[in-house]
Structure formats: C-alpha cells, structure tokens
Amino acid sequence: MLVGLVSFAGGATPVRADEARAQAWIGIAMARAATAAGVAVDHVIHGSPAEKAGIAPGDRLVQVGGATVTAPADVIRVLSLHAVGDTVAVVVARAGRQLTLSVVVADRPNGDALLRMDYVGYPAPAWDGLEPARGFPATLASLRGKVVILEFWATWCDSCREVSPVLGQWQSRYGAQGLRVAGITSDPLDAATQFKDQHDLRYPVASDPRTSTSSAYSVSALPTLFLLDRRGVVRDIVVGVSGGWDTRMQAFVEMLLTEPAPSP
C-alpha cells in the first residue's frame, strides 16, 4: 500500500509514520512483526529518500539514527525526532552482512503526488484475487498491446456514477483502436454485476473481495483511474472527479493509441 512510511502485513491496516511527524518521511513500508533480527522492509517507494539511499525490499532495518530497532514503532519514533533535510544513518542487514546507508529525510508528498511518484512510469502491478464477471480479462498481461484504463470504483460511490458513463463512451469510441476499460470494485460480484446491468456499463467488471489488487495499486479514494500504455506501463493517474479530468485523460488516451504496439 502506498503510504509514506508504514508498518503492515497482509491485509492489516497500515500505520503511517506521518501520524508521528508529518514531515519526517523516507518512503518505506515495513512488516508489522517485531523481531530481534530487525524490521523487514516490504516496499520502497520509487524516487523516495530510502530508494535514493539504496534501501531495498527484503532488507532488515537494524539501526536507525544510532538506535537499535526491532519493531516498526521504533523506526517511527526515531524518525519523528528528525526534521526535513536531516541525514540519518540506517544500518540494514542484507544477504548475511550489514550495510550502513545515509538517508536524507524529506517532506512527505501529498497523497496524489505520492501515488504518481510510486506508479507513473513503472509497469502496473499484476491483478491478484479478483473474481471476474463475464468478459473481464483473465490477467493484466493478456491486455499487453492495448491501452488500458483501470477504474477502481464502488456501487455506492456517487462520483463513480459520473465517471463510468464517460469511460463507457470512450470504450465504444476507441475500442476498435485498442482501448480497453476494466472496472475493479471491492463490492461483491453479484452486486457489481447487477449495477453494471442496471446502469449499462459498457465495459467488464470484477470484484476484489480481499482488496488485494486495490492494495497493490494503493487505492485509498474512489474513483481512482490508472491509465496504462500498450506496454503495461502506468502513464497517468486520476483520483476523484475534478474539473477537466475527462478532457485531459481523453487527450492522453488518444495520444497513447497512436503509439505502436510492443514487439511480441
């Protein structure tokens, strides 16, 4: 899940380091389990201070700022004592040896900027745990060569009801040129299917009952739209409904449709 500095495992609710100090941010996600061997790093946000310093997923944080850490709360506590621009020594265990890395604490980006930092320009995560309705692609990889809009939505979301008809129109207009729209919701499959039929959604939907895919895309607000190019790389993200979102995204879709398909 995409947060500034978090502690989580599986589907557990993340603990945000910026709750301790809003500006003390290095950009990692940690497993909740406390062990004497250190704190496991599950994810490093692209372009974050942690990535720039060389911290990698799978590392174990052993010391932060000279203090031994055995639980995520220890890391959060130490970082909360630092200000933006401070350089913090972080000792990590990796492949049987310890490395000392220098991390420069940064100001935490806002939610939308953080989402774009971690996803735009990188391959979109594979889907996980989806229950597809009829016509929904079996895998994201099966859409390689297509321009894809992934819509994270819900039947109860009023803003989604503004977005969905627009996406349906684009699917009808650009489908022959290679656009594919796919909707993903944490609502039960029967409710999602009924909503699709009642509201004449013109693209397939799937249920994400354990929110595994939503978590992989760090979705925290609805609707959230991910625009993927023909290579499966995220090129744009739209969160919520704001003035001109459709004009901007439509222009981007039209541009991506002119790009050649990748080689097999």
N, C-alpha and C positions, 0 to 999 in steps of 0.2 A: 504494500500500500504506500502511496506517495505522501509522505509527511517529512517534516524537517529532520527530526531525529526521533526515532520511535523504538519502542520495545514491543514485539508481538511474536506470536507463534500461531500458525494455522489461521483459524478464523477469529482469534481473540481480538478484542477491542484494542487498538493501538494506544500507547501512552506517548504523548507529544512532549518533547523536550522544551518546546517554546512555551509550554504552560509554566515552566520554571523560570525561564528568562526568554522573552520573546525574541531578542536579537542574538542570542548565543546559539549559532547554528553551524553544523558541519555537514549534515546531509547523509545520514546513515539510518538503516533500520536494523534492530537487534532482536535476537530471540529472547523470550522472557526468562528462560531458565537461568537460575543463578548457579554458577559452578566456580570452584577454586581455580579452574583452568583458564578463566577469563570469560568475557562476554562475546558471544558469537555474533558476527556481522552477517545479516541475511541479505542486505541490499545496500548498494551505494548509489546515490542519485547522480546521474550524468552531470558533469560540469560543477559538482559540489566541491567544497574545500576538501572533503575526505578523498574524493577521486583524484583531485589535483595533487594531494599529498602521497598518493599511492596505496591507500587503504582499499582492500578488495573484498568482495563477498567470500565468505569462508574463513576470513581472518578472525582471530580472537583478540579482543582488546584486553591487555594485561594491566597496563598502567595508563592513566590519563593525567597529565599535568603533575607527574610525580607521585600520584596516589594510586594504590592498588585497587583495581575494580573487579568485582565478582558478580555484579548484577547490573542491569540497565539503570536502576536508580542511582547507582554510584556514578556512572558516566554523566547522567543528567545533573547530579549535584555538583560535580566538579566543573562542568561546562557553565553552569549557572553563575559561577564566580568570575567568569571571564567576559570581557567586552569585545565588541566587533573590532577586528584588527589585531587582537592578541594572537601570538603564536604559542600553540600548546604542543608539548611533546607527547606523542602517543606511542606506546610500546605495543606491538602486535605480535602474536605467535602465528607463524606460518610455516608449514612443511617442516616442523621439528626444530625451527630456530626462531629467535626473536629479532625483530627489527624495530628501530626507533625512527619514527616519522614525525615531521614537523607539520602541523595543521594550523592554518590561519583561520581563526573564527570569523565568520561572515554574518551579514544581516540576512535573516530568513526572508526569502521571496514570498510574495503573497500566493494564495492557493493556485490561481490560474497560471501565474508565471512559473511556479514550481512544477506544475503538471507539464507545461510546454518544455521546460528545461529537461525533464526526465524522459520525454517521449518523442518530441518532434525531431526528426532526422534519424530516428532509430527504427529497426524492424518492430512491427506491432507484436505484442505477446500472443502466443497461441491461445485458443479457447480451451477452457477446462470446465468439465462438469455441466455442460449445457444439456438441456432437454429440448430438442428442436421440434418445432411444428413442421408440418408438411412443406417442403420446398426450401427449408433452411439448409445452407451449405453444411456438409459434413465436417469440414475443417476450414480454418482460415487459409491454410496452404492451398486448398482447392481453388481459391479465388485469385491466385497469382496470375498476373496478366490483366486483371481487371482493376479499375478504380473503385474503391470501396468506401462507403460511408457506414460506420458503425454507430448506431443510435442506442444509447443507454437511456431507457425510458421506464415509465410505470403507468398503469391504468388510471391511477389516482392523480397523476401529475397534470395540472391544468396547462402549464407551459408546453408540455409534450404534445398536447392536443393542438397547439398552434404550429408546432414543428412538423408533426407527422404528415399532414396533408401536403406540405411543401416538398418533403422528401419523396412522397408518393408521386407527385408531379414530375420530379426530376428523374425518378426511376422510369416512368413512362416515356419521358422525352429523350433521355440519354442512354437507356438500357441497350439499345441496338449498337451504341458506340462503345459499350464496355463498362457502364456504370452498374454497380451492384449495391443496393441498400439493404442492410440487415439490422433488425431490431433485437436488442437483448434486454430482458427485464427480470427482476427478482420475483415478480408475481408468479403464481402457479401457472403451469402451462395451459390448463383449461381456461383460466381467466384471461390469459393473454390471447389465446385463440379466439375466444368469444368477443373480446374487444376488437381484435383485428377484423372479424367478420362484420360486426355491427358498425364499425367506422370506416370500412372499406379501405383498410391499409393495403397499399399496392406492393408490398414487399414482405418477405418472410420474417418470422419472429421466432425467438427461442426463450425458454425460461432458464434462469441462472439461480436455481433454488438455494445453493450454498454460497452464492455471491463469489464464487471462485474466480470467474472471469472478470466480474466488476472490480474485485480486489486487484487482479493482475493489471488492470488499467487505472487503478487508483481513483475510481469514480466516487465522488463524495457529494455530487449535486446532480439534479436532473432537470432538463435533459443535458446529457453530455454527448457531443458528436466527435468522433475521430475520423479524419479523412486520410485514407491510405492511397499511395500511388500504385502503379502496376507491379512494383517490386515488393509490395507489402510494407513499405516504409511510411511511418506517420509523417504527414506533411502539414497538418493543421489540426487544431482542437478548438471547439466552440463549447463553452459552458453556459447554460442558461439562454434566455432569449433577450437580446439587446438590439437596439436599433441598427438595422443594416446588416445583421448577421447573415441573412439569406443572400443578399446581393454579393457580399464578399465571398461567401462559400461557393455560390454558383459560379462566379468568375474563376475561382480556383479549380473547381471541378472541370470546367470547360478547358482550362489550360492543361490539366493533367491528362485529359482524354486525348490531347494532341501528342503526348509523349509516346514513343514507341514501346511496344511490349518487350519485356526482357527476353533474352535468349533462353531456350529450354535448358 
